[in-house]
Amino acid sequence: MDTCMMTKLPRIGIFGTGWTARMLIPIFTENKFQVNAICGRKKESAERVGNDLDIVFKTNNFQEFLLTSEVDLVCIVSPPHTHAEMAVKALSAGKNVICSLPMALNVGEAEKMVTAARYYPSLLAMCPNPLRHLPAFARMKEMIAEGFCGKLMVCEVTIRRGPLVHPKGFTWMCDQTMGGGILSTIGSYVIDILMFLTSERIREVNGQVRTLVKKLPGKVEGFRSINSDDFATFTLTSTSGMHSTVTLNGHMPNQYNQEMLMIGERGRLIVRGTELFAQANGESRERLVVRCDSPKQAIDDAMGVPQLLIRGTEQAVVVLGNAFEASSVRMQADRRTVASCATFEDGLYVTAVVDAINVSSDSGRRQAIDIGVPESQRNPFWTSSGGAAGEGDRNSPMLGRT
């Protein structure tokens, strides 16, 4: 008998054929999901990944992909410029949807995705953030809610990592119009986790976004150049008045160092990598609250993905499975079980913050968050044909692009 039929788990279709797909598929199968289909921009890419990972249905035609009866949930891990079109069409085809962050290229696209999700309320529409599922951040959220820090005043976030550009040369990660850049691909996760931890929205931003490396000898040269950002620093003011400073540095090869410090009137919490520390006012030193064996390597050599994000993704898939198992209706997820996961509405707000940071960087002025945008915003990469719109890159952060 079909394993997914017995366990109520949805059958998975993967849209994307890069290293993120190769990472996700084994995680799904280890958690008793069936991955029945894969779709990529090039048929040979879909066939190569499908053959390597024992997936029967392989195609580069996303209309065929969406119409197959062997898929109940579409996992979108393609480049960001393909997300909105694929998500809207998948929901319209009656499929549950999981979409990686950044959810869309701009607020206009994200609003279309939210509209589609609201039109089909029985279908799951999520953009999971692996950071939400790491034990250190889960406990940090609990301690903030319990009042350990008191009123939050200041947050500092620093992430140092290697270049996002593919070692073999020019890909979508080099092109900001396709969603490349450290603000979009890494900053989206940071902005979301900040709002998740504090249960607050961001009301104002001030940022600087820069492209410091525009050519890579032997890889990106000649008429091609990199226009996606590799360094970003910005401040966020939340609805309660808490001030957050975030620095994203893409100039530390083979590294992924992450630190988040929350300071309140009564004490402070800090996450370093995958461990949580706490120090109340009056205490002479910080104490370890959540211990998690740190990976021996910051980056997975095979996939070029930070190990801590792989761990978070594993936990997110467990939560997803539990949600479908807990539901009394087949192929519908129990919403209480996935309450910790980011929704399309969360993704929309994150997109609005990213847009505002880019505007602030261009104008040199602080920028308020405004969800409303002209409906005329269009994505030149959208297509009316059945061909798939894109593949990805080994350096995608996660649930990343492929």
C-alpha positions as CSV (number, residue, x, y, z in Angstrom):
1,M,0.0,0.0,0.0
2,D,1.1,3.6,-0.8
3,T,3.1,4.8,2.3
4,C,1.7,8.4,2.0
5,M,-1.8,7.0,1.7
6,M,-1.3,5.1,5.0
7,T,0.3,8.1,6.8
8,K,-1.8,10.9,5.3
9,L,1.4,12.6,4.2
10,P,1.2,14.5,0.9
11,R,3.2,13.4,-2.1
12,I,5.9,15.9,-3.0
13,G,6.8,17.5,-6.2
14,I,10.1,19.5,-6.3
15,F,10.3,22.6,-8.6
16,G,14.0,23.2,-9.0
17,T,17.1,21.0,-9.7
18,G,20.0,22.6,-7.9
19,W,21.8,21.6,-4.8
20,T,19.0,22.6,-2.5
21,A,16.7,20.1,-4.2
22,R,19.5,17.5,-3.7
23,M,19.5,18.4,0.0
24,L,15.8,18.5,0.5
25,I,14.8,15.2,-1.3
26,P,16.6,12.9,1.1
27,I,15.2,14.8,4.1
28,F,11.7,14.3,2.8
29,T,12.2,10.6,2.1
30,E,13.9,10.1,5.5
31,N,10.7,11.5,7.0
32,K,8.5,9.1,5.0
33,F,7.3,11.5,2.4
34,Q,7.2,10.3,-1.2
35,V,8.9,12.6,-3.7
36,N,7.2,11.7,-7.0
37,A,8.1,14.4,-9.4
38,I,10.8,17.0,-10.2
39,C,10.7,19.9,-12.6
40,G,13.6,22.0,-13.8
41,R,14.4,24.6,-16.5
42,K,16.4,22.0,-18.5
43,K,15.0,18.5,-19.0
44,E,18.5,17.0,-18.7
45,S,18.9,18.6,-15.3
46,A,15.6,17.2,-14.1
47,E,16.5,13.8,-15.4
48,R,19.9,13.8,-13.9
49,V,18.6,14.7,-10.4
50,G,15.6,12.4,-10.8
51,N,17.8,9.5,-11.8
52,D,20.3,10.1,-9.0
53,L,17.5,10.3,-6.4
54,D,15.0,7.7,-7.7
55,I,12.3,10.1,-8.8
56,V,10.0,8.7,-11.5
57,F,8.4,11.8,-13.0
58,K,11.0,14.2,-14.5
59,T,10.2,17.1,-16.7
60,N,11.0,20.7,-17.7
61,N,7.3,21.5,-18.5
62,F,5.7,22.9,-15.4
63,Q,2.2,22.6,-16.8
64,E,2.7,18.8,-17.0
65,F,4.3,18.9,-13.5
66,L,1.3,20.7,-12.0
67,L,-1.2,18.5,-13.7
68,T,0.2,15.2,-12.5
69,S,-2.1,13.4,-10.0
70,E,0.9,12.0,-8.2
71,V,1.7,15.4,-6.5
72,D,-0.2,16.9,-3.6
73,L,2.4,19.4,-2.4
74,V,4.7,21.5,-4.5
75,C,8.0,22.6,-2.9
76,I,9.4,25.6,-4.8
77,V,13.2,25.8,-4.5
78,S,13.9,27.6,-7.8
79,P,15.4,31.1,-8.2
80,P,13.3,33.9,-6.7
81,H,12.1,35.4,-10.0
82,T,10.2,32.2,-10.6
83,H,8.5,31.9,-7.2
84,A,5.3,34.0,-7.7
85,E,4.2,32.5,-11.0
86,M,4.8,29.0,-9.8
87,A,3.1,29.4,-6.4
88,V,0.0,31.0,-7.9
89,K,-0.3,28.3,-10.6
90,A,0.3,25.5,-8.1
91,L,-2.4,26.8,-5.7
92,S,-4.8,27.2,-8.7
93,A,-4.1,23.5,-9.6
94,G,-5.1,22.5,-6.1
95,K,-1.7,21.8,-4.7
96,N,-0.4,22.7,-1.2
97,V,2.7,25.0,-1.6
98,I,6.0,25.5,0.2
99,C,8.1,28.3,-1.2
100,S,11.6,29.2,-0.1
101,L,12.6,32.7,1.0
102,P,12.8,35.3,-0.5
103,M,9.2,34.7,-1.4
104,A,9.1,37.0,-4.4
105,L,11.0,39.7,-6.2
106,N,8.9,42.6,-4.9
107,V,5.7,43.4,-2.9
108,G,3.5,43.3,-6.0
109,E,4.4,39.7,-6.7
110,A,4.1,38.7,-3.0
111,E,0.6,40.3,-2.9
112,K,-0.5,38.0,-5.8
113,M,0.8,35.0,-3.9
114,V,-1.1,36.0,-0.7
115,T,-4.2,36.7,-2.7
116,A,-4.0,33.2,-4.2
117,A,-3.4,31.6,-0.8
118,R,-6.5,33.4,0.6
119,Y,-8.6,32.2,-2.3
120,Y,-7.7,28.6,-1.5
121,P,-7.8,28.6,2.3
122,S,-7.8,24.8,2.7
123,L,-4.4,24.6,1.0
124,L,-1.2,25.1,2.8
125,A,0.8,28.1,1.7
126,M,4.1,28.5,3.6
127,C,7.6,29.9,3.2
128,P,9.4,28.1,6.0
129,N,12.4,29.8,7.7
130,P,14.9,27.1,9.0
131,L,16.0,29.5,11.7
132,R,12.6,29.3,13.4
133,H,13.1,25.6,14.0
134,L,16.5,25.7,15.6
135,P,16.2,24.9,19.3
136,A,18.2,28.0,20.2
137,F,15.8,30.4,18.5
138,A,12.7,28.5,19.7
139,R,13.9,28.9,23.3
140,M,14.9,32.5,22.8
141,K,11.4,33.3,21.7
142,E,10.0,31.5,24.8
143,M,12.3,33.5,27.1
144,I,11.4,36.8,25.5
145,A,7.7,36.0,25.9
146,E,8.3,35.0,29.6
147,G,9.8,38.4,30.2
148,F,13.5,37.4,30.8
149,C,14.8,40.4,29.0
150,G,12.0,42.8,30.0
151,K,11.2,45.5,27.5
152,L,13.4,44.9,24.4
153,M,15.6,47.9,23.5
154,V,18.4,46.8,21.2
155,C,19.1,43.9,18.9
156,E,22.4,43.3,17.0
157,V,22.8,40.7,14.2
158,T,25.9,39.8,12.4
159,I,26.3,37.2,9.7
160,R,29.6,36.6,7.9
161,R,29.7,34.1,5.1
162,G,31.5,33.3,1.8
163,P,30.5,34.7,-1.6
164,L,27.1,33.7,-2.9
165,V,28.4,33.6,-6.4
166,H,28.7,30.1,-7.9
167,P,32.4,29.1,-8.1
168,K,31.9,28.1,-11.7
169,G,30.8,31.6,-12.8
170,F,27.7,33.7,-13.6
171,T,24.4,32.5,-12.3
172,W,21.1,34.1,-11.1
173,M,22.9,34.9,-7.8
174,C,25.0,37.5,-9.7
175,D,21.8,39.3,-10.9
176,Q,19.7,41.4,-8.6
177,T,16.8,41.4,-11.0
178,M,16.5,37.6,-10.6
179,G,16.6,37.9,-6.8
180,G,20.3,37.5,-6.2
181,G,22.2,39.3,-3.5
182,I,22.9,38.9,0.2
183,L,20.1,41.2,1.4
184,S,17.5,39.2,-0.5
185,T,18.8,35.6,0.1
186,I,20.2,36.0,3.6
187,G,18.5,39.2,4.9
188,S,15.0,37.7,4.3
189,Y,15.7,35.0,6.9
190,V,17.1,37.5,9.4
191,I,14.1,39.9,9.1
192,D,11.6,37.1,9.4
193,I,13.3,35.6,12.5
194,L,13.4,39.0,14.2
195,M,9.7,39.5,13.7
196,F,9.0,35.9,14.8
197,L,11.1,36.3,18.0
198,T,9.5,39.6,19.1
199,S,6.0,39.1,17.6
200,E,6.4,42.6,16.2
201,R,6.4,44.2,12.8
202,I,9.1,46.6,11.4
203,R,7.8,50.1,10.9
204,E,10.9,51.9,9.6
205,V,14.3,51.1,8.0
206,N,17.6,52.7,7.1
207,G,20.1,50.8,5.1
208,Q,23.1,50.6,2.9
209,V,23.4,47.9,0.3
210,R,26.6,47.5,-1.8
211,T,28.1,45.4,-4.5
212,L,31.8,45.4,-3.7
213,V,32.9,42.7,-6.1
214,K,31.7,43.1,-9.7
215,K,34.1,40.9,-11.6
216,L,35.7,37.5,-10.9
217,P,38.7,36.8,-13.1
218,G,38.1,33.6,-15.1
219,K,34.5,33.3,-13.8
220,V,32.6,36.6,-14.3
221,E,34.4,38.9,-16.7
222,G,34.0,40.6,-20.1
223,F,30.6,42.0,-20.9
224,R,29.1,40.3,-17.8
225,S,29.3,41.8,-14.4
226,I,27.8,41.2,-10.9
227,N,25.1,43.6,-9.9
228,S,23.8,41.7,-6.9
229,D,24.8,43.0,-3.4
230,D,27.5,41.2,-1.4
231,F,27.4,43.5,1.7
232,A,24.4,45.1,3.5
233,T,24.0,46.9,6.8
234,F,20.7,48.3,8.0
235,T,18.8,49.4,11.0
236,L,15.2,48.3,11.8
237,T,12.8,50.1,14.1
238,S,10.0,47.9,15.4
239,T,6.5,48.9,16.4
240,S,7.5,49.0,20.1
241,G,10.5,51.2,19.4
242,M,13.2,48.4,19.6
243,H,16.2,49.2,17.4
244,S,17.9,46.4,15.5
245,T,21.2,46.7,13.6
246,V,22.0,44.0,11.0
247,T,25.2,43.5,9.1
248,L,25.5,40.9,6.3
249,N,29.0,40.3,5.0
250,G,29.6,38.1,2.0
251,H,33.4,38.3,2.1
252,M,34.4,35.4,4.4
253,P,35.2,32.4,2.1
254,N,34.2,28.9,3.5
255,Q,32.6,30.5,6.6
256,Y,29.2,30.9,8.0
257,N,29.3,32.8,11.4
258,Q,26.0,33.9,12.9
259,E,25.3,35.9,16.0
260,M,22.2,37.6,17.4
261,L,22.1,39.6,20.6
262,M,18.9,40.8,22.2
263,I,19.2,43.4,25.0
264,G,16.3,44.4,27.2
265,E,15.8,46.3,30.4
266,R,16.3,43.2,32.6
267,G,18.8,41.1,30.7
268,R,20.1,39.9,27.4
269,L,20.0,36.8,25.2
270,I,22.5,35.8,22.6
271,V,22.6,33.1,19.9
272,R,26.0,32.1,18.6
273,G,25.7,29.6,15.8
274,T,23.3,27.0,17.2
275,E,23.7,27.8,21.0
276,L,21.8,30.1,23.2
277,F,23.3,32.1,26.1
278,A,21.5,34.3,28.7
279,Q,22.7,36.9,31.2
280,A,20.3,38.8,33.6
281,N,21.3,42.2,34.9
282,G,23.4,41.8,38.0
283,E,24.8,38.4,36.9
284,S,28.6,38.4,36.5
285,R,28.7,36.1,33.4
286,E,26.4,34.6,30.8
287,R,25.1,31.1,31.1
288,L,24.5,28.4,28.5
289,V,20.8,27.8,28.0
290,V,20.6,25.6,24.9
291,R,23.5,23.4,23.9
292,C,23.6,22.1,20.4
293,D,26.6,20.2,19.1
294,S,28.1,22.6,16.6
295,P,28.9,21.2,13.2
296,K,32.5,20.4,12.6
297,Q,32.3,22.4,9.4
298,A,30.3,25.6,9.0
299,I,29.6,24.8,5.3
300,D,28.6,21.4,3.9
301,D,31.3,20.7,1.3
302,A,29.0,18.7,-1.0
303,M,26.2,21.4,-1.2
304,G,27.8,24.7,-0.2
305,V,25.0,25.2,2.3
306,P,25.4,26.3,5.9
307,Q,25.1,23.3,8.2
308,L,22.9,25.1,10.7
309,L,20.4,25.9,8.0
310,I,20.3,22.2,7.0
311,R,19.5,21.3,10.6
312,G,16.7,23.9,10.7
313,T,15.3,22.5,7.4
314,E,15.3,19.0,8.9
315,Q,13.2,20.2,11.8
316,A,10.9,22.1,9.5
317,V,10.2,18.9,7.5
318,V,9.4,17.1,10.8
319,V,6.9,19.8,11.7
320,L,5.3,19.6,8.3
321,G,4.9,15.8,8.6
322,N,3.3,16.1,12.0
323,A,0.8,18.7,10.7
324,F,-0.5,16.4,8.0
325,E,-0.6,13.4,10.4
326,A,-2.5,15.4,13.0
327,S,-5.2,16.6,10.6
328,S,-8.5,14.8,10.4
329,V,-8.8,15.7,6.7
330,R,-6.6,14.0,4.2
331,M,-4.1,16.2,2.4
332,Q,-4.9,19.2,4.7
333,A,-2.4,20.3,7.4
334,D,-3.4,21.0,11.0
335,R,-2.8,24.7,11.2
336,R,-2.0,24.7,14.9
337,T,0.9,22.3,14.3
338,V,2.5,24.6,11.7
339,A,1.9,27.8,13.7
340,S,5.6,28.2,14.1
341,C,6.1,28.3,10.3
342,A,6.2,31.4,8.2
343,T,3.0,32.0,6.1
344,F,2.7,33.8,2.8
345,E,1.5,36.9,4.8
346,D,4.8,36.8,6.7
347,G,6.7,36.5,3.5
348,L,4.8,39.5,2.1
349,Y,5.9,41.6,5.0
350,V,9.5,40.4,4.8
351,T,9.5,41.4,1.1
352,A,8.2,44.8,1.9
353,V,11.0,45.3,4.4
354,V,13.6,44.2,1.9
355,D,12.1,46.6,-0.7
356,A,12.2,49.4,1.8
357,I,15.9,48.8,2.6
358,N,16.8,49.0,-1.0
359,V,14.9,52.2,-1.4
360,S,16.6,53.6,1.6
361,S,20.0,52.7,0.3
362,D,19.3,54.4,-3.1
363,S,17.8,57.5,-1.5
364,G,20.0,57.9,1.5
365,R,16.9,58.4,3.7
366,R,14.9,56.4,6.3
367,Q,12.0,54.5,4.7
368,A,8.7,53.6,6.3
369,I,7.3,50.1,5.5
370,D,4.4,50.4,3.0
371,I,2.7,47.2,1.8
372,G,0.6,49.0,-0.9
373,V,2.1,49.0,-4.4
374,P,0.8,49.6,-7.9
375,E,-0.8,46.5,-9.4
376,S,1.3,47.3,-12.6
377,Q,4.5,45.8,-11.1
378,R,5.4,43.1,-13.5
379,N,8.1,40.4,-13.7
380,P,9.7,40.1,-17.1
381,F,10.5,36.4,-16.4
382,W,6.9,35.3,-16.1
383,T,5.9,33.1,-19.0
384,S,2.6,31.9,-20.4
385,S,4.2,28.8,-21.8
386,G,4.6,25.5,-20.1
387,G,8.4,25.6,-19.9
388,A,10.0,25.8,-16.5
389,A,11.4,29.1,-15.5
390,G,14.6,28.4,-13.7
391,E,17.2,26.4,-11.9
392,G,19.4,27.4,-9.0
393,D,22.7,27.4,-7.4
394,R,24.6,25.5,-4.8
395,N,25.0,28.6,-2.6
396,S,21.3,29.1,-2.0
397,P,20.7,29.7,1.7
398,M,17.7,27.5,2.3
399,L,15.0,26.3,2.0
400,G,17.0,27.9,-0.9
401,R,16.8,28.0,-4.5
402,T,17.8,25.3,-6.9
